[in-house]
Amino acid sequence: MRLYGPSRPRAVAVTLTGLALLVLLMAMNMRIGDIPMSLAEVLRATVDAGDPGHFVVMDLRLPRALTGALVGAALALAGAITQAIARNPLASPEILGVTTGASVTVVAGVVASGSAYGGASGLLLSLGIPALALAGGLAGAVTVYALAWRQGLDGYRLVLVGIGVAAVFTNIKYWLLTVGDVNDTTRAMVWISGSLNGRGWEHVAPVALALSALIPLTLLGARTLDALRFSDDTVVSLGVRVNRARGLLVLAAVLLAATATASAGPIAFVALASPQIALRLIGSGRPPLLASAVLGAVLTAAADLIARTAFSPVELPVGVVTAVLGAPYLIYLLVRLRGKGR
């Protein structure tokens, strides 16, 4: 069976250029820290186990850079799948209930513990935040899927239900932040903003496993995504089982987005913008999967670099930067679609 990846020269060029830019951005991120390093020193410390900076680079800085890249790739791939299924460039994993569901469970856990990082209960919570986020993300997705199902899964109904459920979850989250202790809710807000600070190898592994398992499966399903651009009657005539195909692809997007959110918090707009940028660079009929994943990793790595350097020594959560960069792009998409009468 053919794997549907970037086969055209333009798609290959965009993907390879993105990978090269990603490596450069990760290296620049690994320069920053209490011990400033040059790019040459970072490279030497990476390949030479006897180098004095080997521990700093490999155990402290590389996990953060890898987490950012993998989380960005997972979110962008989830966004490409969601936009193809919904046939809507404004669709993203947020409408599947993943990020809002994860935010509710994490904030609820922080408020219930009485302390996010202090005391025995706080320590247990800090170790369990990824598990809380993953469980909440999956629960949110199940809620949206169940409410959107009407003898089948329609892309537009999925978007509308997702927006409604996200609004409810968001208000629950803010209510929990209101009733919680101010110290605990402040710490929760850092996670809600999406942060790569303090990421370790334990945050790299889940996203890497999810991507290694789901990228091949989604590439195998790219043919189905191509078919889902047409009406359901046309898709059925092509021999595609619409509901099963949509369900499996939505499941893949949910797992990718939930794992990414559990590792770094809800990083905004990466899933929305990356697939559309990749689509315009390549000129394809739907968001390309591999190119979207690579550009999502590039966008997250670039945002993290800006977050760490723009107001140094103050370090912003990476989600704040992606939101600032992504909001104008969302407005552009809305204006563009309005001009087309969509």
C-alpha positions, -999 to 999 in steps of 0.1 A, spaced: 0 0 0 13 34 -9 21 58 19 7 92 11 34 117 21 51 146 4 58 132 -31 59 163 -52 92 183 -54 76 213 -38 63 193 -9 96 176 -4 114 209 -5 91 225 21 94 195 44 132 193 42 136 231 46 114 229 76 134 201 92 167 221 87 151 252 102 138 231 131 173 217 139 187 253 139 160 266 162 164 237 186 202 244 187 196 281 194 172 271 222 198 249 237 223 278 239 201 296 264 203 289 302 222 298 333 254 288 315 253 305 280 268 284 252 277 290 216 263 268 188 297 251 185 297 243 222 262 229 220 272 207 191 303 195 208 285 188 241 259 168 221 283 144 204 311 142 230 300 124 263 332 137 279 325 173 273 318 194 305 286 207 290 273 172 280 251 169 311 236 204 307 228 199 271 216 163 271 198 161 304 185 197 309 182 215 276 176 189 249 145 174 266 129 208 266 137 215 229 125 180 219 93 183 239 85 216 221 92 202 187 73 170 192 43 187 209 42 212 180 43 183 154 15 164 172 -8 194 175 -2 204 139 -9 169 126 -40 167 147 -51 201 133 -45 189 97 -67 158 103 -94 179 120 -95 205 92 -97 178 65 -125 160 83 -145 191 90 -137 207 56 -131 239 75 -98 258 78 -109 272 112 -112 237 127 -86 226 152 -83 200 181 -98 227 204 -132 220 189 -128 183 198 -129 192 235 -93 180 241 -76 211 254 -106 225 273 -113 191 289 -76 188 299 -77 223 314 -108 216 335 -93 184 350 -59 200 357 -75 231 373 -99 209 393 -70 188 406 -49 219 415 -79 235 434 -88 202 451 -52 196 463 -50 229 481 -14 233 468 0 225 433 36 220 443 38 222 481 33 193 506 27 157 500 -6 162 481 10 189 460 39 166 451 15 138 441 -5 163 419 26 176 402 36 141 392 0 134 381 -7 165 361 0 148 327 -23 119 336 -50 144 347 -46 163 314 -47 132 293 -78 118 311 -95 152 308 -86 156 271 -100 121 262 -132 127 283 -137 161 265 -133 144 231 -157 116 240 -183 142 251 -181 162 218 -181 130 198 -212 116 216 -231 149 212 -222 153 176 -231 117 166 -265 115 147 -264 82 129 -231 94 115 -206 121 121 -210 153 101 -180 177 99 -200 209 104 -221 195 133 -188 184 149 -175 220 147 -207 235 161 -210 210 190 -173 214 197 -176 251 200 -205 248 224 -188 222 246 -156 242 246 -175 272 258 -191 252 287 -157 237 297 -140 271 296 -166 286 319 -162 257 343 -124 263 343 -128 300 351 -153 292 379 -128 267 394 -101 294 391 -124 318 409 -132 296 439 -96 282 443 -68 297 464 -50 325 446 -16 308 450 -28 275 436 -47 291 407 -17 312 397 3 280 393 -25 264 374 -26 294 350 10 288 341 1 253 329 -31 266 311 -10 291 292 12 263 278 47 261 291 79 242 282 97 252 314 112 222 333 104 197 306 123 164 310 127 131 292 95 119 309 76 145 288 94 136 256 86 99 257 48 100 255 46 124 226 74 105 207 55 72 212 22 88 200 38 102 169 58 71 160 26 50 162 1 75 147 21 91 119 23 59 98 -14 52 104 -24 87 94 -3 86 63 -20 53 54 -53 71 59 -43 101 37 -62 86 8 -94 87 29 -87 123 39 -85 132 2 -119 115 -4 -135 133 26 -131 166 9 -161 157 -12 -198 153 -2 -207 121 17 -226 107 -13 -195 111 -34 -173 95 -7 -197 65 -4 -196 61 -42 -158 59 -40 -161 29 -17 -152 47 16 -170 38 48 -176 74 58 -185 70 95 -158 45 103 -132 65 84 -141 97 102 -142 80 136 -108 65 133 -92 97 120 -109 117 148 -95 92 173 -60 97 159 -64 135 162 -77 132 197 -48 110 209 -22 133 193 -37 164 208 -44 149 242 -8 135 245 7 169 234 -15 188 258 -6 165 287 31 171 281 31 209 277 -3 223 284 -27 238 259 -5 256 234 -28 278 213 -31 283 176 -3 258 165 -29 233 154 -49 260 136 -22 278 118 4 252 109 -18 231 85 -30 262 67 6 276 63 17 242 49 -13 241 26 -4 275 11 33 267 8 27 235 -10 -5 244 -28 -23 211 -21 -60 205 -20 -60 197 18 -36 203 46 -6 181 40 2 158 69 40 156 71 46 192 61 20 203 87 38 183 114 72 197 105 59 233 104 41 228 137 74 218 153 91 248 137 64 272 149 66 259 185 104 260 186 104 295 172 78 306 197 98 291 226 129 310 214 110 342 214 94 335 248 128 330 263 146 360 247 121 388 240 118 399 276 149 383 291 155 376 320 117 372 323 106 340 305 71 339 290 50 307 286 53 295 250 15 295 247 14 332 252 37 338 223 18 314 200 -15 331 210 -1 366 201 12 353 168 -19 332 160 -46 357 168 -39 379 138 -37 349 116 -71 338 128 -85 372 120 -70 369 85 -86 336 79 -120 349 91 -118 379 68 -106 358 39 -135 333 43 -160 361 47 -148 375 14 -154 342 -3 -189 340 12 -182 309 33 
